[in-house]
Amino acid sequence: MIVEVALGLNLEQKQAVVAEVAKQVAGAQAIVLVENRGMAVAAMTQLRAKARASGVYFRVVKNTLVRRAVAETPFASLADKMVGPLAYGIGADPVAVAKVLNDFAKTNEKFVITGGSMPGQLLTAKEISALAALPSRDELIAKLLGTMQGPIVKFVRTLNEVPGRFVRTLAALRDAKQAAHNATSSDATSSDATLAATTEN
């Protein structure tokens, strides 16, 4: 579902928006932030249909209201990323949320993914793109029904764990690259210092 919200809301209307978004956040496994740089109405209508068909809640709303909705939730750290004119994709299937918005962004240059989050884990735009490349929950279930291999309970449990493991792996790789970069910089600094000391002697 996609909903566009006018900015001129009274207090009661703002409270209703916060409550509605908070309800979606309570059952969410992913939130994706999108910057809308003046897309045509026809394009937004097209996205509305895709979001609804995929079970993705999509809303154009003031950042201050969404910050209230995510406060004291596993998505609270996302509040610092809420800058500029944004729309929000929220859903219980992280892959579905990422896939719908990422696919749409590929053909609409004015629709730009800026980041997102899974519970307790911030995501970059690049990580959301990688998440979108995974099979969705529905696709995995369809494969199970087609083959009926392995215990269903175990499969469903694994299904729920896949996006989280994938994102944690991406984060670990990112941290490892940063650590390696820092170590290289540190070694270079030490070498320069040693060379300088030798020259002075």
N, C-alpha and C positions, 0 to 999 in steps of 0.2 A: 504494500500500500504506500502511496506517496501523497503527502499533504503539504500544501504551501500555506504559510502563515503570514498574514499582514503584520507589519511592525507596530501599527497603532492599536495596541490592546490595552484594555483597562486591567486593573488589579485582579479582578475575579477571572477574567479570561486568561491572564498570565498564569494564575494558579492552576487553572484547568489544563493548560498546555504542559506545565511542569509535571502534574500528576499523570497525564497521559504518557509523556515520554519516560517518566520514572517507571511506569508499569511495564513498558517495553524493555527498559534496561534491566529490570528485575529478572526477566527470563532470557536475557541475551547472553550469547557467547562471543559476540564480536560487535564492535562499533567502528564504522569507517567514516572519515571526514572527507568531504568533497567541496572544493571551491568552485562555485558557479560563476563564470565570467561572462554572463550575459547571453545564455543560451536561448534559442528560439522556443516559442511555446510548443510548436509541433514536436521538437526534439524531447522536451520535457514530458509531453503526453506519451511519447513512445517509451520513455523510461518508466513512466507510471505503470504501463501495462506489463513491462518486464519485471519490475519490482513486485507487483501484485502476484504475478504467476509464480514467482520464486519464493513467496512467503517472506519477502524482505520489507520491513517497515522503513519508509523513506520520508524524511521531513525537512523542509526548509524553515528554519526557526532561529530566533536570536540566540547567540552564544550564551548570554547571561542566564537564559532559562534552562539551557541544556546543562550548564555548570551546576545549577541547583539540582537537576534531576540525577546527576551522577555523583553528587556529594555523598561521602560515606558508603560508596559501593566499590567493587573491585575495579571500576573504571574511573575512579576519582583522579588518578594521575593524568588522565586525558584532558582535564580542564585547562592545563597550561598550553595545550596545543590549539585551543579554540580561539583562533584569531582570524579576523576578516569575515567576509560573507560566505558562510558555510551551509551545506546541507548535510544531513546525517543519515547513514544507512545502518539499521540495527536489526539483528536477527539471531536466532538460536543456532543456526548452521553457519559457522564462520566462513566456510568455503563458498556457500551460496551468496552471502553478502559480498564477499570479495569478488566473486565471479561476475555477478550482475553489474556492479559498478565499474570494475576493471574493463570488462568487455565494452561497456558503453563509452568509457573514456577513450578507448582506442580509436573510435570513429568520431569523437567530438572533442576538438582541441580546446574548447572553452569549458570543458568539464574535467577538472583536475583533482585527482586524489592526493591529499596532502598528508595523510597518516591515519592512524586508527589504534585500536587496542583489542586484545582479548583479555579476559579477567587477569589483572595483575601484570600484564605484559604489553608495553607499548609496541606499536608496529610502524615501520617506515613505509613509504609508498612502494618501495621496491619489495619489501617483505609481503605486502598485500598482493602485489602482482604475482609473486611466487605462490602464495596461498591460493590464488584464483586458478592456478594451473593444476591443482589437485582435483581428483574426482569429488563431486559433491556427495553429501550423505545419501541422497536419493539414487545417484548413480551407483554407489557402492551397494546399496540395498538391492537394486535391480540385478547387479551381478550375482549377489548371493542367491536370490530367488532363481536365477538362471542356472546356477550350478549346484546349489544346495550342498556345498561342501563345508564340513566343519560344524561344530556346535553353534547354533544361532546366538545363544547368550554370550559366548566368548566373542563372536564376531561383532555384536552390537557394542560390547564394552571396548573392543579395539577401535571400532568406528568412532566412538566418542573421544578416544584418546589421540587419534591421528593428528588433528589440527594443532593441539597443544604441544605434542612432541615435535612436530614440524617447526613450529614457531620457536620453541626453546632451542632447537638445533641451529636455526638461523641466528638467534641471539648469541649462542655460544661461539659460532664462527666469527660473528662480528666482533665480539669481545677478544677473541684470540688474535684476530688481525690487528686490533688496536694495541694489544699488549705487545705484539711483535714489533709494531711500529715504534712504540714507546721505548722498547729495549734497544732497538737500532739507534734511535735518537740519543739514548743514554750512552751507548758504546761510542758513538761518534764524538760526543762531548768529552768523554774520558780520554779518548785518543788525542783530541785537540789539546787537552790540558797537559797530558804527558809530553807531547811534542813541544809545547810552549816551555815546560820546565826544563827539558833537555837543551833547548836553544839558549835559555838563560844561563845554564851552567857552562 
